[in-house]
Amino acid sequence: MKEPPPVLSKKSENAAAGDSSACSPGDEEDQGFDADDKEEKTQHDWLFAAAVLNRICSIAFAFVFFGGTFIFVMLFSFHP
């Protein structure tokens, strides 16, 4: 039984036909830069989210700390 021919992508077909522009070495590097840019953007987004969460937690901690201190001082000073 005869095997079917392998499925080639458009770039592979052009490279097989002798078209050197279809599969240049720069293509692989460009994909690497795109992946690096995407990874860098994702890292930046996570850093921004962490900074926002840090700010929210800092504000909440400040309210709890100063509120608790205020309540403690009021109870201690007005206790009979």
GURO-761529 format. One record per atom (N, C-alpha, C): x, y, z; residue in one letter. Coordinates in steps of 0.2 Angstrom, whole numbers, padded with zeros to 4 digits, always signed. Layout:
BEGIN
XYZA
...
***
This chain:
BEGIN
+0004-0006+0000M
+0000+0000+0000M
+0004+0006+0000M
+0002+0011-0004K
+0006+0017-0005K
+0005+0022+0001K
+0010+0025+0004E
+0009+0030+0009E
+0007+0037+0006E
+0003+0041+0010P
+0001+0047+0007P
+0007+0052+0008P
+0007+0057+0004P
+0013+0062+0004P
+0012+0066+0011P
+0018+0068+0014P
+0018+0072+0020P
+0014+0079+0019P
+0011+0081+0024V
+0007+0087+0023V
+0013+0093+0025V
+0013+0097+0020L
+0018+0103+0020L
+0014+0109+0021L
+0017+0114+0026S
+0015+0120+0026S
+0017+0124+0020S
+0014+0130+0020K
+0015+0135+0014K
+0023+0137+0014K
+0026+0138+0020K
+0033+0139+0020K
+0037+0133+0017K
+0035+0127+0020S
+0039+0121+0018S
+0038+0120+0010S
+0032+0121+0007E
+0031+0120+0000E
+0035+0125-0004E
+0036+0132-0001N
+0040+0137-0005N
+0047+0135-0004N
+0049+0133+0002A
+0056+0131+0003A
+0058+0125-0002A
+0054+0120-0003A
+0055+0114-0007A
+0055+0117-0014A
+0052+0122-0016A
+0052+0124-0023A
+0058+0129-0024A
+0062+0130-0019G
+0068+0134-0020G
+0067+0141-0018G
+0061+0143-0015D
+0060+0150-0013D
+0064+0151-0007D
+0069+0155-0007S
+0073+0156-0001S
+0070+0161+0004S
+0066+0165+0002S
+0063+0170+0006S
+0057+0167+0011S
+0055+0161+0009A
+0050+0158+0013A
+0052+0156+0020A
+0058+0154+0020C
+0060+0151+0027C
+0067+0154+0028C
+0067+0160+0030S
+0074+0163+0032S
+0076+0162+0039S
+0082+0163+0041P
+0084+0162+0048P
+0081+0167+0052P
+0079+0173+0050G
+0076+0178+0054G
+0070+0176+0056G
+0066+0172+0053D
+0059+0170+0055D
+0059+0167+0062D
+0064+0163+0063E
+0064+0160+0070E
+0066+0165+0075E
+0070+0170+0074E
+0072+0175+0078E
+0066+0180+0080E
+0063+0181+0074D
+0057+0186+0075D
+0052+0182+0080D
+0051+0176+0079Q
+0046+0172+0083Q
+0048+0173+0091Q
+0055+0172+0092G
+0058+0173+0098G
+0057+0179+0101G
+0058+0185+0097F
+0057+0191+0100F
+0049+0192+0102F
+0045+0190+0097D
+0038+0190+0099D
+0036+0187+0106D
+0039+0181+0107A
+0038+0177+0113A
+0041+0181+0119A
+0047+0184+0118D
+0050+0188+0123D
+0046+0194+0125D
+0043+0197+0120D
+0039+0203+0121D
+0033+0201+0125D
+0029+0196+0123K
+0023+0194+0126K
+0025+0192+0133K
+0031+0188+0134E
+0032+0186+0141E
+0034+0192+0145E
+0037+0197+0142E
+0039+0203+0146E
+0033+0207+0148E
+0028+0207+0143K
+0021+0211+0144K
+0018+0207+0150K
+0018+0201+0150T
+0014+0197+0155T
+0018+0198+0162T
+0024+0198+0162Q
+0028+0199+0168Q
+0026+0206+0171Q
+0026+0211+0166H
+0024+0218+0168H
+0017+0218+0171H
+0012+0215+0168D
+0005+0215+0170D
+0005+0212+0177D
+0009+0206+0179W
+0009+0203+0185W
+0012+0208+0190W
+0017+0211+0188L
+0021+0216+0193L
+0016+0222+0195L
+0012+0224+0190F
+0007+0229+0191F
+0002+0227+0196F
-0001+0221+0195A
-0006+0218+0199A
-0003+0217+0206A
+0003+0215+0207A
+0006+0214+0214A
+0007+0221+0217A
+0008+0226+0213A
+0009+0233+0216A
+0002+0235+0219A
-0003+0234+0215V
-0010+0236+0217V
-0012+0232+0223V
-0011+0226+0223L
-0013+0222+0229L
-0009+0224+0235L
-0002+0225+0234N
+0002+0228+0240N
-0001+0234+0242N
-0003+0239+0238R
-0006+0245+0240R
-0012+0244+0244R
-0017+0240+0242I
-0023+0239+0245I
-0022+0236+0252I
-0017+0231+0252C
-0016+0228+0259C
-0012+0233+0264C
-0008+0237+0261S
-0005+0242+0265S
-0010+0247+0268S
-0015+0249+0264I
-0020+0254+0267I
-0025+0250+0272I
-0027+0244+0270A
-0031+0240+0275A
-0027+0239+0282A
-0020+0237+0282F
-0017+0237+0288F
-0016+0243+0292F
-0016+0249+0288A
-0015+0255+0291A
-0022+0257+0295A
-0028+0255+0292F
-0034+0256+0295F
-0035+0252+0301F
-0033+0246+0301V
-0034+0241+0306V
-0029+0243+0312V
-0023+0245+0310F
-0018+0247+0315F
-0020+0253+0319F
-0021+0259+0315F
-0023+0265+0318F
-0030+0264+0322F
-0035+0261+0319G
-0041+0260+0322G
-0041+0256+0329G
-0037+0251+0329G
-0036+0247+0335G
-0032+0251+0340G
-0027+0255+0338T
-0023+0259+0343T
-0028+0264+0346T
-0032+0267+0342F
-0037+0272+0344F
-0042+0269+0349F
-0045+0263+0347I
-0049+0260+0352I
-0046+0258+0358I
-0040+0255+0358F
-0036+0253+0364F
-0035+0259+0368F
-0033+0265+0366V
-0031+0271+0370V
-0038+0273+0373V
-0043+0273+0369M
-0049+0276+0372M
-0052+0271+0378M
-0051+0265+0377L
-0053+0260+0382L
-0049+0261+0388L
-0042+0261+0387F
-0038+0262+0393F
-0038+0268+0396F
-0040+0274+0393S
-0040+0280+0396S
-0047+0282+0400S
-0052+0279+0397F
-0059+0280+0400F
-0061+0274+0405F
-0057+0269+0406H
-0059+0264+0410H
-0059+0266+0417H
-0064+0264+0421P
-0064+0266+0428P
-0059+0263+0432P
***
